[in-house]
Amino acid sequence: MSTPRRYRSLVALLAVSVAPTAMAIEPIPSTPGWRGFVVAGGGYVDLKSNLVAGNNLIDIGQPVISSVTQRPQSDDTFHPLVTGEVNYTFGNGWQAFFGTSLEDAVTLDGVTQLGARKDMGSAGVLQGGFLFSGIPTQVWEDPYAEGVQRHETDRESTGLRLRWDRVLGTALELTFSYRDISIDTERSGAGVTSVACDTACQDLLRRDGDQYHFDASYLFRLGEGQRHLVRPMIRYTIDDRDGEAISGDAYRVQLSYIFLGQGYNIASNVAFGSASQDASNPIFGRKTDSDRFAIDTTLFYRLPTASGRWQAVGSVLWGEDDSAVDFHDSEVTSVSVGLMYRFGARVPVAVPAEPQL
């Protein structure tokens, strides 16, 4: 899949981002040198959300709501698409990298990562990196403010990610991610007028805090030539926020499929999840527990150029968050197209090695 934008706002809030988990860590070349990819293009997104305000490049979402009983209204926009990663191989199985990986790009996760990978031979490939917001997501200072112009504020995150791919020579992949989430100006509940929300109420709605992800997935290669790649994945998330009504835990199960064709690849994902909050949202008097669902398909088509380095990329995604509280429902539909260019020395990959989309 390609990314409709370089920020996590849509699917992060939906928490149903679909990752092409059949794309594991690419093989580390045996020869030193610079390598990487860049993707540029554009897309269209239609969003229903009372929580999202876009990012520093894109405005989306409704700045005024009449009531906290209001269902999210649709808003749409066209947007640019620019992302990529550059890496350098030192030899002896070591590689340093910086940027947004394909795996993050297709999840709409604009996180930027600086880290290193090490091929441990039969033990697998280890990767570690520092995470930070490339283009911070923007949310509303007070998403519950009624009948007034809501103001935007940055939602930034920093953290780390540890990944162990091809665990002990198997097709198992394990990932742990930690993020410290910070809202520049947190005023949740201060502007609601239809419900009394004092300081204690507002404290329950604070969005700052920590987030932990634990992922496990396994890659199956099927069919003649092993061109059908299927990877089931399960994720468990702990949200330890300052506000108990925002804290909770969630799970997601996902099935990813990639077909490796002659000159083209197709990647599709379907994901379902559920989230449970630790405490009731004081504005609504109930927990904002939710069920999440998402589905997407992306086509990579190798262009007939002399270098063989150019690919056209097109992606379609739909996802929804069905909350127990209508105000917290979300739905997103996005379509994007772009060009991807790979630079540096090519890594010879033959099925059944890991696919290079």
Secondary structure, 3 states (H helix, E strand, C coil): CCCCCCCCHHHHHHCCCCCCCCCCCCCCCCCCEEEEEEEEEEEEEEEECCCEEEECCCECCCCCCCCCCCCCCEEEEEEEEEEEEEEEEEECCEEEEEECCHHHHCCCCCEEEEEEEEECHHHCEEEEEEEEECCCEEEECCCCCCCCCCCEEEEEEEEEEEEEECHHHCCEEEEEEEEEEEECCCCCCCCCCCCCCCHHHHHCCCCCEEEEEEEEEECEEECHHHCEEEEEEEEEEEEEECCCCCCEEEEEEEEEEEEECCCEEEEEEEEEEEEEECCCECCCCECCCEEEEEEEEEEEEECCCCCCCEEEEEEEEEEEEEECCHHHCEEEEEEEEEEEEEEECCCCCCCCCCCCC
